[in-house]
Amino acid sequence: MKSTILLVDDEDVNLELLQGLLKDDYTLVCAKNGPKALALATQKPDLILLDIMMPGMDGYDVCRRLKANEQTKDIPIIFVASKREMADEIDGLKIGAADYIAKPITALEVKARVKAYLALRAVDKPDQNDGIGCPVCRAIQTPVDEMVQRTDALMKEVTLSVEQRKSLLVIRNNGFHAQCMLNLSLALPPMEKGSYPLKPVNLDLLSLIRTVRAYFESRIRTKGLTLKIQLQNQTDAEKNAFFVRGEKMLSYSLLANLIDRAIEASPKDQTLTISIEDSGKNGIVRICDLGTVPAEIRESFFSKEKTSGQGTGPGPGAYAARLITEAQGGRIRMRTDETKGTEIVFSVPKGEADE
């Protein structure tokens, strides 16, 4: 079945443009004002493309009402905004928007962002991801892979402007995140059985951390957080590298699950710290935030059944993190304290830079 997208814009020309770009691949429903959009949203479309400047009820108000409604709060919303309106990007993200598309829109950006968010939406539906093999995940794996490959190819074009390159990088990060979450959904069942066929390579863990940080940049900024990356107690790890042995997508998923949890658990306007230490045979990664794990789940924090305060993703975040860590030959633990916050520490075998 085709995914359903709700298009909301008071201008016929804008609706016709979006319809022309998306009608062949998706089921489209349209609204020209806020009240109509709220009514159609109760039919639970898979994604909403929402104009900001509309008479009467504007896009911000529509977004607030959708996020306050239990029926519609989980539908991802992408604002379609002019450059001038994008100055209010932080306000839009604070009330629950997933992303922005800048006007004048381009076919490449609209199609790529829609595909990325629908892929993530599919991953987040637990009723469709149950069972070994995850048929839904396999069905959308190929188009997501294709999107990332095409974006990588486009980024090599020398004629791209700075803004175009920045937009492509956002699309690429979203697509890679979707790739990794799909891969994790398929990998979890054999991990649970202890039969996952690990294929480790040398990879730069610091580079992966920076990629995860870029994906969560909007959430970090919206919450007023500061994320510090340290290597051997050095405060500037931006230009350094630290090589470990593991699978790239699994390692990304491990970091994404734990950083997601730390962002969610951290109080506003605080600092998150990710530090890497060299213990000889292993790299030791510490992810620290000032939140506290509830007392009732501390003893079973890494178990499959406990989900409270553990972020998002396929399966409980901490449970998936434990399975990935152990599959890659490491160990993981958690310490929490009402005054010092929470620290999750995991190890991963060291690697070396390839020639």
GUKOLFI-643651 format. One record per residue (C-alpha): residue number from 1; residue in three letters; x, y, z. Coordinates in Angstrom, 2 decimals. Layout:
N
SITE / seq / type / east / north / up
SITE / NUM / ala / X / Y / Z
...
end
This chain:
355
SITE / seq / type / east / north / up
SITE / 1 / met / 0.00 / 0.00 / 0.00
SITE / 2 / lys / 1.14 / 3.54 / -0.75
SITE / 3 / ser / 1.92 / 5.83 / 2.15
SITE / 4 / thr / -0.54 / 8.69 / 2.68
SITE / 5 / ile / 0.62 / 12.31 / 2.85
SITE / 6 / leu / -1.53 / 15.24 / 3.97
SITE / 7 / leu / -0.67 / 18.45 / 2.09
SITE / 8 / val / -1.74 / 21.69 / 3.79
SITE / 9 / asp / -1.46 / 25.04 / 1.97
SITE / 10 / asp / -3.91 / 27.88 / 1.28
SITE / 11 / glu / -2.39 / 28.55 / -2.17
SITE / 12 / asp / -3.62 / 26.39 / -5.08
SITE / 13 / val / -0.35 / 26.80 / -6.97
SITE / 14 / asn / 1.65 / 25.37 / -4.04
SITE / 15 / leu / -0.69 / 22.40 / -3.63
SITE / 16 / glu / -0.56 / 21.68 / -7.36
SITE / 17 / leu / 3.24 / 21.78 / -7.32
SITE / 18 / leu / 3.48 / 19.32 / -4.42
SITE / 19 / gln / 0.85 / 17.08 / -5.97
SITE / 20 / gly / 2.78 / 16.98 / -9.22
SITE / 21 / leu / 5.94 / 15.90 / -7.42
SITE / 22 / leu / 4.38 / 13.23 / -5.18
SITE / 23 / lys / 1.21 / 11.87 / -6.79
SITE / 24 / asp / 2.91 / 8.95 / -8.59
SITE / 25 / asp / 4.42 / 7.49 / -5.42
SITE / 26 / tyr / 1.98 / 8.35 / -2.62
SITE / 27 / thr / -1.70 / 8.72 / -1.78
SITE / 28 / leu / -2.33 / 12.44 / -1.30
SITE / 29 / val / -5.04 / 14.32 / 0.62
SITE / 30 / cys / -5.18 / 18.11 / 0.65
SITE / 31 / ala / -6.41 / 20.86 / 2.93
SITE / 32 / lys / -6.45 / 24.62 / 2.28
SITE / 33 / asn / -6.92 / 25.73 / 5.88
SITE / 34 / gly / -6.17 / 24.71 / 9.46
SITE / 35 / pro / -9.58 / 23.32 / 10.53
SITE / 36 / lys / -9.77 / 21.10 / 7.45
SITE / 37 / ala / -6.21 / 19.89 / 8.10
SITE / 38 / leu / -7.08 / 18.96 / 11.70
SITE / 39 / ala / -10.11 / 16.99 / 10.51
SITE / 40 / leu / -8.18 / 15.09 / 7.83
SITE / 41 / ala / -5.31 / 14.37 / 10.23
SITE / 42 / thr / -7.60 / 12.17 / 12.34
SITE / 43 / gln / -7.45 / 9.70 / 9.42
SITE / 44 / lys / -3.78 / 9.26 / 10.46
SITE / 45 / pro / -1.74 / 10.03 / 7.35
SITE / 46 / asp / 1.86 / 8.85 / 7.44
SITE / 47 / leu / 3.28 / 12.37 / 6.98
SITE / 48 / ile / 2.08 / 16.00 / 6.90
SITE / 49 / leu / 3.60 / 18.76 / 4.75
SITE / 50 / leu / 2.38 / 21.96 / 6.40
SITE / 51 / asp / 2.50 / 25.56 / 5.17
SITE / 52 / ile / 3.16 / 28.19 / 7.87
SITE / 53 / met / 1.54 / 31.39 / 6.58
SITE / 54 / met / -2.20 / 30.72 / 6.28
SITE / 55 / pro / -5.12 / 33.03 / 7.11
SITE / 56 / gly / -6.95 / 32.36 / 10.34
SITE / 57 / met / -5.19 / 29.36 / 11.86
SITE / 58 / asp / -1.52 / 29.38 / 10.82
SITE / 59 / gly / 0.80 / 26.38 / 10.54
SITE / 60 / tyr / 2.24 / 26.80 / 14.03
SITE / 61 / asp / -1.23 / 26.64 / 15.58
SITE / 62 / val / -2.13 / 23.59 / 13.48
SITE / 63 / cys / 1.08 / 21.88 / 14.61
SITE / 64 / arg / 0.39 / 22.63 / 18.30
SITE / 65 / arg / -3.12 / 21.17 / 18.07
SITE / 66 / leu / -1.95 / 18.07 / 16.23
SITE / 67 / lys / 0.74 / 17.40 / 18.85
SITE / 68 / ala / -1.76 / 17.92 / 21.69
SITE / 69 / asn / -4.18 / 15.35 / 20.22
SITE / 70 / glu / -3.58 / 11.73 / 21.23
SITE / 71 / gln / -4.78 / 10.55 / 17.80
SITE / 72 / thr / -2.37 / 12.70 / 15.80
SITE / 73 / lys / 0.59 / 13.49 / 18.06
SITE / 74 / asp / 2.90 / 10.88 / 16.49
SITE / 75 / ile / 2.44 / 11.96 / 12.86
SITE / 76 / pro / 5.68 / 13.60 / 11.62
SITE / 77 / ile / 5.21 / 17.17 / 10.38
SITE / 78 / ile / 7.48 / 18.94 / 7.91
SITE / 79 / phe / 6.95 / 22.69 / 7.63
SITE / 80 / val / 7.16 / 24.18 / 4.15
SITE / 81 / ala / 8.45 / 27.70 / 4.69
SITE / 82 / ser / 10.02 / 30.66 / 2.96
SITE / 83 / lys / 13.53 / 31.77 / 3.91
SITE / 84 / arg / 12.03 / 34.60 / 5.96
SITE / 85 / glu / 9.76 / 32.24 / 7.87
SITE / 86 / met / 12.64 / 29.83 / 8.50
SITE / 87 / ala / 14.10 / 32.42 / 10.85
SITE / 88 / asp / 11.53 / 31.03 / 13.28
SITE / 89 / glu / 12.84 / 27.47 / 12.85
SITE / 90 / ile / 13.54 / 26.96 / 16.56
SITE / 91 / asp / 9.97 / 27.93 / 17.48
SITE / 92 / gly / 8.65 / 25.38 / 15.00
SITE / 93 / leu / 10.86 / 22.59 / 16.31
SITE / 94 / lys / 9.92 / 23.39 / 19.90
SITE / 95 / ile / 6.26 / 22.71 / 19.20
SITE / 96 / gly / 6.97 / 19.36 / 17.54
SITE / 97 / ala / 7.83 / 19.81 / 13.86
SITE / 98 / ala / 10.27 / 17.22 / 12.53
SITE / 99 / asp / 11.90 / 19.39 / 9.85
SITE / 100 / tyr / 11.63 / 22.30 / 7.39
SITE / 101 / ile / 11.65 / 22.46 / 3.59
SITE / 102 / ala / 12.60 / 25.86 / 2.23
SITE / 103 / lys / 10.63 / 27.68 / -0.45
SITE / 104 / pro / 11.09 / 27.82 / -3.37
SITE / 105 / ile / 10.97 / 24.04 / -3.13
SITE / 106 / thr / 13.01 / 21.73 / -5.36
SITE / 107 / ala / 11.92 / 18.29 / -6.55
SITE / 108 / leu / 15.10 / 16.64 / -5.26
SITE / 109 / glu / 14.79 / 17.98 / -1.72
SITE / 110 / val / 11.05 / 17.33 / -1.36
SITE / 111 / lys / 11.25 / 13.74 / -2.63
SITE / 112 / ala / 14.35 / 12.90 / -0.59
SITE / 113 / arg / 13.03 / 14.30 / 2.69
SITE / 114 / val / 9.62 / 12.72 / 2.25
SITE / 115 / lys / 11.23 / 9.35 / 1.54
SITE / 116 / ala / 13.53 / 9.65 / 4.57
SITE / 117 / tyr / 10.77 / 10.52 / 7.03
SITE / 118 / leu / 8.41 / 7.86 / 5.72
SITE / 119 / ala / 11.20 / 5.31 / 6.14
SITE / 120 / leu / 11.70 / 6.41 / 9.74
SITE / 121 / arg / 7.94 / 6.35 / 10.27
SITE / 122 / ala / 7.81 / 2.73 / 9.09
SITE / 123 / val / 10.62 / 1.77 / 11.46
SITE / 124 / asp / 8.79 / 3.38 / 14.39
SITE / 125 / lys / 5.60 / 1.31 / 13.88
SITE / 126 / pro / 6.06 / -1.67 / 16.23
SITE / 127 / asp / 3.01 / -3.53 / 14.92
SITE / 128 / gln / 4.62 / -3.68 / 11.48
SITE / 129 / asn / 8.10 / -4.60 / 12.70
SITE / 130 / asp / 7.35 / -7.70 / 14.75
SITE / 131 / gly / 8.74 / -11.08 / 13.89
SITE / 132 / ile / 11.93 / -12.43 / 12.43
SITE / 133 / gly / 12.88 / -10.89 / 9.13
SITE / 134 / cys / 10.77 / -7.73 / 9.53
SITE / 135 / pro / 9.02 / -7.83 / 6.09
SITE / 136 / val / 8.25 / -4.09 / 6.18
SITE / 137 / cys / 11.89 / -3.31 / 6.89
SITE / 138 / arg / 13.04 / -5.44 / 3.97
SITE / 139 / ala / 10.48 / -3.83 / 1.68
SITE / 140 / ile / 11.72 / -0.29 / 2.32
SITE / 141 / gln / 15.41 / -1.10 / 2.67
SITE / 142 / thr / 16.12 / -0.86 / -1.07
SITE / 143 / pro / 14.58 / 2.60 / -1.66
SITE / 144 / val / 16.32 / 3.98 / 1.43
SITE / 145 / asp / 19.66 / 2.56 / 0.26
SITE / 146 / glu / 19.06 / 4.10 / -3.16
SITE / 147 / met / 18.28 / 7.50 / -1.63
SITE / 148 / val / 21.54 / 7.53 / 0.34
SITE / 149 / gln / 23.57 / 6.44 / -2.69
SITE / 150 / arg / 22.06 / 9.11 / -4.92
SITE / 151 / thr / 22.58 / 11.80 / -2.28
SITE / 152 / asp / 26.22 / 10.75 / -1.91
SITE / 153 / ala / 26.64 / 11.04 / -5.68
SITE / 154 / leu / 24.98 / 14.46 / -5.81
SITE / 155 / met / 27.23 / 15.79 / -3.04
SITE / 156 / lys / 30.24 / 15.22 / -5.29
SITE / 157 / glu / 28.95 / 17.82 / -7.77
SITE / 158 / val / 31.29 / 20.81 / -7.73
SITE / 159 / thr / 28.59 / 23.26 / -8.86
SITE / 160 / leu / 26.50 / 22.96 / -5.68
SITE / 161 / ser / 26.01 / 26.08 / -3.60
SITE / 162 / val / 26.71 / 26.07 / 0.13
SITE / 163 / glu / 22.97 / 25.98 / 0.91
SITE / 164 / gln / 22.36 / 23.10 / -1.52
SITE / 165 / arg / 25.23 / 21.13 / -0.02
SITE / 166 / lys / 23.90 / 21.77 / 3.50
SITE / 167 / ser / 20.42 / 20.57 / 2.53
SITE / 168 / leu / 21.82 / 17.44 / 0.89
SITE / 169 / leu / 23.84 / 16.69 / 4.01
SITE / 170 / val / 20.69 / 16.86 / 6.15
SITE / 171 / ile / 18.93 / 14.52 / 3.74
SITE / 172 / arg / 21.93 / 12.20 / 3.70
SITE / 173 / asn / 22.08 / 12.07 / 7.52
SITE / 174 / asn / 18.36 / 11.32 / 7.74
SITE / 175 / gly / 18.69 / 8.59 / 5.13
SITE / 176 / phe / 21.71 / 7.00 / 6.82
SITE / 177 / his / 19.87 / 7.05 / 10.16
SITE / 178 / ala / 16.94 / 5.25 / 8.53
SITE / 179 / gln / 19.35 / 2.72 / 6.97
SITE / 180 / cys / 20.88 / 1.96 / 10.37
SITE / 181 / met / 17.53 / 1.60 / 12.15
SITE / 182 / leu / 16.29 / -0.75 / 9.43
SITE / 183 / asn / 19.48 / -2.77 / 9.68
SITE / 184 / leu / 19.09 / -2.97 / 13.45
SITE / 185 / ser / 15.49 / -4.19 / 13.15
SITE / 186 / leu / 16.70 / -7.05 / 10.98
SITE / 187 / ala / 19.71 / -7.78 / 13.20
SITE / 188 / leu / 17.93 / -7.91 / 16.57
SITE / 189 / pro / 16.35 / -11.40 / 16.22
SITE / 190 / pro / 19.64 / -13.23 / 15.49
SITE / 191 / met / 21.36 / -11.16 / 18.21
SITE / 192 / glu / 18.78 / -12.36 / 20.70
SITE / 193 / lys / 19.61 / -15.94 / 19.70
SITE / 194 / gly / 23.36 / -15.33 / 19.87
SITE / 195 / ser / 23.73 / -16.22 / 16.20
SITE / 196 / tyr / 24.40 / -12.83 / 14.59
SITE / 197 / pro / 27.11 / -13.15 / 11.86
SITE / 198 / leu / 29.28 / -10.16 / 12.81
SITE / 199 / lys / 31.45 / -8.72 / 10.03
SITE / 200 / pro / 33.71 / -6.19 / 11.79
SITE / 201 / val / 35.81 / -3.59 / 9.99
SITE / 202 / asn / 38.07 / -0.77 / 11.16
SITE / 203 / leu / 35.94 / 2.35 / 11.66
SITE / 204 / asp / 36.40 / 5.82 / 13.13
SITE / 205 / leu / 34.21 / 5.99 / 16.23
SITE / 206 / leu / 34.64 / 9.75 / 16.61
SITE / 207 / ser / 33.39 / 10.31 / 13.07
SITE / 208 / leu / 30.28 / 8.23 / 13.83
SITE / 209 / ile / 29.65 / 10.24 / 17.00
SITE / 210 / arg / 29.81 / 13.46 / 14.99
SITE / 211 / thr / 27.34 / 11.98 / 12.46
SITE / 212 / val / 24.90 / 11.06 / 15.24
SITE / 213 / arg / 25.27 / 14.54 / 16.72
SITE / 214 / ala / 24.41 / 16.08 / 13.33
SITE / 215 / tyr / 21.26 / 13.94 / 13.08
SITE / 216 / phe / 20.06 / 15.05 / 16.53
SITE / 217 / glu / 21.21 / 18.67 / 16.08
SITE / 218 / ser / 17.70 / 20.14 / 16.00
SITE / 219 / arg / 16.62 / 18.35 / 19.17
SITE / 220 / ile / 19.82 / 19.32 / 20.95
SITE / 221 / arg / 19.42 / 22.97 / 19.95
SITE / 222 / thr / 15.71 / 23.07 / 20.78
SITE / 223 / lys / 16.33 / 21.77 / 24.29
SITE / 224 / gly / 19.22 / 24.20 / 24.84
SITE / 225 / leu / 21.71 / 21.40 / 25.38
SITE / 226 / thr / 25.45 / 21.40 / 24.79
SITE / 227 / leu / 27.02 / 18.16 / 23.60
SITE / 228 / lys / 30.75 / 17.85 / 24.31
SITE / 229 / ile / 32.93 / 15.20 / 22.68
SITE / 230 / gln / 36.20 / 14.34 / 24.43
SITE / 231 / leu / 39.11 / 12.05 / 23.58
SITE / 232 / gln / 41.45 / 11.03 / 26.41
SITE / 233 / asn / 40.24 / 14.05 / 28.41
SITE / 234 / gln / 40.94 / 16.42 / 25.50
SITE / 235 / thr / 38.11 / 18.89 / 25.04
SITE / 236 / asp / 38.62 / 19.27 / 21.26
SITE / 237 / ala / 37.98 / 16.00 / 19.47
SITE / 238 / glu / 36.58 / 17.53 / 16.28
SITE / 239 / lys / 39.63 / 16.80 / 14.12
SITE / 240 / asn / 40.77 / 13.60 / 15.83
SITE / 241 / ala / 40.04 / 9.97 / 15.01
SITE / 242 / phe / 39.71 / 6.85 / 17.17
SITE / 243 / phe / 39.52 / 3.51 / 15.40
SITE / 244 / val / 37.61 / 0.49 / 16.67
SITE / 245 / arg / 36.54 / -2.90 / 15.26
SITE / 246 / gly / 32.84 / -3.24 / 14.58
SITE / 247 / glu / 30.09 / -2.89 / 12.01
SITE / 248 / lys / 29.43 / 0.68 / 10.94
SITE / 249 / met / 25.63 / 0.55 / 10.99
SITE / 250 / leu / 25.47 / -1.35 / 14.28
SITE / 251 / ser / 27.93 / 1.04 / 15.91
SITE / 252 / tyr / 25.92 / 4.02 / 14.68
SITE / 253 / ser / 22.69 / 2.44 / 16.02
SITE / 254 / leu / 24.34 / 1.81 / 19.39
SITE / 255 / leu / 25.43 / 5.45 / 19.67
SITE / 256 / ala / 22.11 / 6.77 / 18.33
SITE / 257 / asn / 20.05 / 4.79 / 20.87
SITE / 258 / leu / 22.19 / 5.90 / 23.81
SITE / 259 / ile / 22.49 / 9.56 / 22.73
SITE / 260 / asp / 18.75 / 9.65 / 22.03
SITE / 261 / arg / 18.14 / 8.42 / 25.58
SITE / 262 / ala / 20.55 / 10.99 / 27.03
SITE / 263 / ile / 18.87 / 13.87 / 25.17
SITE / 264 / glu / 15.43 / 12.74 / 26.30
SITE / 265 / ala / 16.50 / 12.27 / 29.92
SITE / 266 / ser / 18.60 / 15.43 / 30.26
SITE / 267 / pro / 17.11 / 18.57 / 31.85
SITE / 268 / lys / 16.97 / 21.62 / 29.58
SITE / 269 / asp / 20.00 / 23.88 / 29.13
SITE / 270 / gln / 22.48 / 21.32 / 30.45
SITE / 271 / thr / 25.60 / 19.61 / 29.07
SITE / 272 / leu / 25.90 / 16.08 / 27.69
SITE / 273 / thr / 29.38 / 14.59 / 27.54
SITE / 274 / ile / 30.67 / 11.76 / 25.35
SITE / 275 / ser / 34.22 / 10.72 / 26.14
SITE / 276 / ile / 36.47 / 8.02 / 24.67
SITE / 277 / glu / 39.36 / 6.43 / 26.52
SITE / 278 / asp / 42.03 / 3.99 / 25.34
SITE / 279 / ser / 42.33 / 1.01 / 27.70
SITE / 280 / gly / 44.82 / -0.90 / 25.56
SITE / 281 / lys / 42.73 / -3.59 / 23.87
SITE / 282 / asn / 39.45 / -1.69 / 24.00
SITE / 283 / gly / 37.97 / 1.73 / 23.53
SITE / 284 / ile / 35.86 / 2.83 / 26.49
SITE / 285 / val / 32.96 / 5.17 / 25.70
SITE / 286 / arg / 31.19 / 7.14 / 28.43
SITE / 287 / ile / 27.90 / 8.95 / 27.74
SITE / 288 / cys / 26.94 / 11.24 / 30.62
SITE / 289 / asp / 23.84 / 13.35 / 31.23
SITE / 290 / leu / 22.32 / 15.05 / 34.27
SITE / 291 / gly / 19.09 / 13.07 / 34.18
SITE / 292 / thr / 18.28 / 10.23 / 36.57
SITE / 293 / val / 17.01 / 6.75 / 35.72
SITE / 294 / pro / 13.82 / 5.94 / 37.69
SITE / 295 / ala / 14.55 / 3.73 / 40.70
SITE / 296 / glu / 12.05 / 1.06 / 39.63
SITE / 297 / ile / 13.92 / 0.19 / 36.41
SITE / 298 / arg / 17.55 / 0.58 / 37.48
SITE / 299 / glu / 18.12 / -3.11 / 38.17
SITE / 300 / ser / 16.54 / -4.16 / 34.88
SITE / 301 / phe / 17.63 / -1.17 / 32.77
SITE / 302 / phe / 19.05 / -3.30 / 29.94
SITE / 303 / ser / 16.24 / -5.87 / 29.88
SITE / 304 / lys / 13.80 / -6.22 / 26.99
SITE / 305 / glu / 10.70 / -5.51 / 29.05
SITE / 306 / lys / 11.72 / -2.11 / 30.46
SITE / 307 / thr / 11.20 / 0.88 / 28.15
SITE / 308 / ser / 10.72 / 3.89 / 30.46
SITE / 309 / gly / 13.15 / 6.72 / 29.74
SITE / 310 / gln / 15.18 / 4.70 / 27.25
SITE / 311 / gly / 14.69 / 6.68 / 24.07
SITE / 312 / thr / 13.23 / 5.52 / 20.78
SITE / 313 / gly / 14.11 / 3.11 / 18.04
SITE / 314 / pro / 13.28 / -0.51 / 17.24
SITE / 315 / gly / 12.94 / -2.19 / 20.62
SITE / 316 / pro / 13.87 / -0.59 / 23.95
SITE / 317 / gly / 16.92 / 1.59 / 23.36
SITE / 318 / ala / 19.03 / 0.27 / 26.22
SITE / 319 / tyr / 18.14 / -3.35 / 25.43
SITE / 320 / ala / 19.21 / -2.91 / 21.82
SITE / 321 / ala / 22.40 / -1.17 / 23.00
SITE / 322 / arg / 23.27 / -4.17 / 25.18
SITE / 323 / leu / 22.70 / -6.65 / 22.36
SITE / 324 / ile / 24.85 / -4.62 / 19.94
SITE / 325 / thr / 27.65 / -4.16 / 22.49
SITE / 326 / glu / 27.80 / -7.85 / 23.32
SITE / 327 / ala / 27.55 / -8.90 / 19.65
SITE / 328 / gln / 30.61 / -6.73 / 18.92
SITE / 329 / gly / 32.61 / -8.23 / 21.80
SITE / 330 / gly / 32.13 / -5.50 / 24.39
SITE / 331 / arg / 30.39 / -4.92 / 27.72
SITE / 332 / ile / 27.97 / -2.22 / 28.86
SITE / 333 / arg / 26.83 / -0.88 / 32.24
SITE / 334 / met / 24.85 / 2.01 / 33.70
SITE / 335 / arg / 25.32 / 4.12 / 36.83
SITE / 336 / thr / 22.82 / 6.74 / 38.00
SITE / 337 / asp / 22.70 / 9.16 / 40.89
SITE / 338 / glu / 20.23 / 11.90 / 41.87
SITE / 339 / thr / 23.01 / 14.47 / 42.22
SITE / 340 / lys / 25.54 / 13.39 / 39.57
SITE / 341 / gly / 23.18 / 12.19 / 36.83
SITE / 342 / thr / 23.53 / 9.09 / 34.64
SITE / 343 / glu / 26.57 / 7.52 / 33.01
SITE / 344 / ile / 26.39 / 4.68 / 30.48
SITE / 345 / val / 29.74 / 3.07 / 29.75
SITE / 346 / phe / 30.45 / 0.53 / 27.01
SITE / 347 / ser / 33.56 / -1.04 / 25.55
SITE / 348 / val / 34.41 / -1.92 / 21.96
SITE / 349 / pro / 37.54 / -3.67 / 20.61
SITE / 350 / lys / 40.17 / -1.28 / 19.29
SITE / 351 / gly / 40.98 / -1.10 / 15.61
SITE / 352 / glu / 43.45 / 0.74 / 13.46
SITE / 353 / ala / 43.37 / 3.11 / 10.52
SITE / 354 / asp / 43.26 / 1.29 / 7.19
SITE / 355 / glu / 46.10 / 2.01 / 4.77
end
